[in-house]
Amino acid sequence: MAEILQGGKRDTVATDSGGAIAKFAVTNITERRTFDANTVTLAETNDVVATIIRELIRKGILDGTVA
C-alpha cells in the first residue's frame, strides 16, 4: 500500500548521506507535455519527466538547474 502524505510541515531540504543538499541537474531538455502511455518511448518519457522537474524547480518546490 502506498504511503499517503497529507498536511503537516513539509521537509523541503533533501540531503545525501554526507549532508550535502541534493539538487536536480537536467540537461538536453526538450519540452514535452503530452505522450501516449501505450506507445511511449523512453526518450519521450524522459522529456516529460524533465519538463515536470523544470516546472517544479521554477515553482521553488525542487532545487536544481536546467540547461
N, C-alpha and C positions, 0 to 999 in steps of 0.2 A: 504494500500500500504506500502511496506517495505521501510525503510529509506536506501538510497544509500550513502555509505561512499566512498569518493574519495579524494585523495591528502590531503593537509593541514598538520598541525602539529599534531602528534599523542600524545594523552594523555596516557602515559604508566604507570601512577600511579593510582591505584584504592584504594579508602579508604571507610571504613564503616562510619556509622553515627557519631561515636565517633572520627573519624580521624585516626584510625589505618589502616595501609596498609593491604589490603586484599591479602591473598595468598591461593593458592590451596594446599590441602593436600590429596594426593591419596595413599591409602593403598590396599594391596592384589591385586596388578595389575597382570593380565595375558595378555601379549601382544597379541593383535588380530588386524589384519589389513583387514580382509575380513568378510563379512556376507551377508546372503541372506535377502534382505529387506522385502520379502514376508513372511518369516517364522522365523524371528529372535526372540530370547528370550530376556528377559530383561537383563539377565546376559551377553549375547553376546553383546548387545548394550552398557552396562556399560564397558565391556572390551575394546571396540572400542573407547569410549569416553575417558577412562583412558589413552589409548595409545596415542591419539591425544593430551591430556593435557600434558603428559610426553614429547612428541616431542616439543610442544610449550615452555615448561619450558627449555628444552635443548637449544633451539634457542634463549632464552632470551626474548621471547615475553610475557610470563606469569611469575609471581613469584609463587614459591611453592616448595613443596617437594613430592617425590615419594618414598614409602617404600614397 
